[in-house]
Amino acid sequence: MYLNNIFYQIFMEKDFNKWNEIKKELENKELDLFFKQWDIWWISIWLNIKNESCWKWDFFRRPVLILKKLSSDIFIWIPLSTKIKKWTWFVNYKHKWLIQTALLYQIRMFNKVRFQRKIWEIDEKDFLEIKKRLKWLLNL
């Protein structure tokens, strides 16, 4: 138990002040780039609360799938995870050698100032499966 507490303090302690500083930078950021649905990007997200899936490493970033482009600045996204999950709110797919899970229950809308860098594009078959599952889950 003691080692777990030390690990948490060193690696997992939540630095809300650092995230607030990053948010201030993002608020003033001007970004001129092109993005589209099917893209997968690293984006700055936030610090997680309790058991939310949110960020990796010290940049508060996570890979996300651009589900829908709403304007040149705004998009709807689904976070991705490398932890394979099985349940109705998850869709697992494979890109080359990496298996990813789309976390459908955490769909959100953001501004493009959160973009860090593009990773790749998802295959059409996998993208359509994610959309189909999301539509079914939301009864649309």
N, C-alpha and C positions, 0 to 999 in steps of 0.2 A: 504494500500500500504506500509506503514511504517513497519508493522509487517512482511509482505512478504520479505522486504529487510533485516530485521534482521534475519529471518529464513534462507534466502539464505546465508548470511554472516557466520552464525554459522554452518549450516549443509551442505551447498552446495558449498561453496567457493572452487575453484579448486586449489589444492596445487601441481602445476607442479614440484616444486623442490622435494617434497616427492616422486613423481612418478619416477623422475630421479634417486633418490637414490635406489629405489627398482629395477629399470632396471639394475643398476650397480651390485647389488647383484645377480640378475638373470643371468647376463652375465657370472659370475664366478662360478655359481652353477653346481655341478656335481650331476646327478640324475640317479640312476639305478632302474628303475621300469618298469613294464609291463603294457601296455594299449592296448586296441583294439577298433575297431568300435563297436558301440552300447553303449559304456561306457558314463556315464555323470560324469564330473569332475568339481570341482571348480578350475579355473585357474586365474592367475594374468594376467590382460589384460592391461589397460592403463587408462589414464584420457580421458574422452570424450570431444569432440569439438562440440560445439553447441548442436544439437539434436541427436547425435549418442547414441545408447544404449550401455553402456560399462561396468560399474563397480558398485559394491555395497560396502558400508562401507569403512573402512579405509585401506583395503588391496588391493584395486583396482582389485577386483576379481568378477567373474561372473560364473554361471553354464553354461557349454557348452556340446553339444553332439559331440562325436567323430564320424564324418561322414566317414572318410577314413584314415587309417594308411598308410603313404607313405614310412616310414622306421622305424627303432627302435627309432628314435628321432623326426621325423617330422609327423605332422598330419593335416588334414583338419577338421575344426570344424564349428558348427553353434551355435550361442549364444541362450540361453533360457531365457524366461521371465515368471514371474507369472502374468503379465498383459495380460488378454485375448484379442486377436486382431483378427479381421475378415477382411480378404482381401486375395488376391491370393498369396502374399509373406509370409504368415504365416500358420503354421499348429498347431492346438491345439490338445493336447492329455492329457490323465489323467494317473497319476501314483499314485496308492492307492487313497488318498484323495486330492492330489494336482493336479490342472490343470496347465499345462505349455504350453507356446507357443514357437515354434521354429521360429526364425527370419531368414528366408531363404535369405533375401537380404543382410545379413551381413556375409556371408560365408567367411572364411579366412584360412590361413595356419600358424602354429606356431611350435615352438620347445617345447619338453616335459619339459624343465626347468621351464615352467610356471605352471606346475601342483601343486596344493595345496593338494587336497585330492579327492578320488573317492567318489561319492555320491551313484550311483546305475547304473543299466543297463536299457535301454529302452526296452519295449516289441518289439518283432519282427514285429508284425503287424503295430505298430506306426512307427518304423524305416523304414519299406518298404514304408509306406505312405509318409513319409518325402522325401525319395529318389525319389519316383515317382513324387511328386509335383515339386521338384527341377529340375528333368530332363525335365519335361514339361515346366517349366518357362524359362529354359535356352535353350530350343529347341535342346536338345541333342538326 
